[in-house]
Amino acid sequence: MNVADDKTIVKDYFNSTGFDRWRRIYGDGEVNKVQLDIRNGHQQTVETVLNWLQDDNLAGMSICDAGCGVGSLSIPLAQAGAKVFASDISEKMVEEAKDRAAAELANTDNLTFAVQDLEHLSGKYHSVICLDVLIHYPQAQAVEMISHLCSLSESRLILSFAPKTPALSLLKKIGSFFPGPSKATRAYLHKEADVIKILNSQGFTIQRQAMTRTRFYFSRILEAVRS
Ligand code: SAM
């Protein structure tokens, strides 16, 4: 399968069944037990990143949220005063994010949305953040994506991904890892050492790291800064 095929599959998924599934998981309505576990895990990842960012003065800081989904991170960042550019390959996710921002924020002036593939993003941002997107792409495409995200960042890049560890590889094999999405789109694990190698090659070093682990949700979070 080539790169275009992978992206088309992911885009179509997040504009159809994936949209319905993830909008519910990233919401507060009733969901099944597995989805609730994933919701809680994802919320922990978002909170970890918000805590890291709140150590700095967020007022006016330019932030690119690449693959923003329904705005779970972008909306609180804009609320905290950051100047946020949020984009996603899925039109439906962006529409939902816009609706949520309008409902939750008194003022949306510092939050801009776009429907865009992250590899076509341009410009410069103080911080670039890409949470739980790499799961949809194999290693070869991840190299290109991470390198491109590095080129957009003046100071910091925060990435989260499902780490390729022996335990998770086994879970994935027996099908109890990311049980929903893996049926519709493939789920790819990434070796942390490989991700760090790409970041280092682009002039970044790791400043902080964290791991979110629930029953069905696993996400390694890396904060890399320009060295
Ligand atoms: N980052 C959000 C969060 O953590 O709440 C959403 C995570 S969701 C699992 C993955 C998102 O990545 C989906 O909204 C999907 O449409 C988006 N996505 C997948 N491939 C993308 C790409 N190549 N460029 C931009 N967005 C992409």
Residues whose N, C-alpha, C, O or C-beta is under 5 A from the ligand:
A	BS01	SAM	V10 F14 A66 G67 C68 G69 S72 S87 D88 I89 S90 M93 Q116 D117 L118 L131 D132 V133
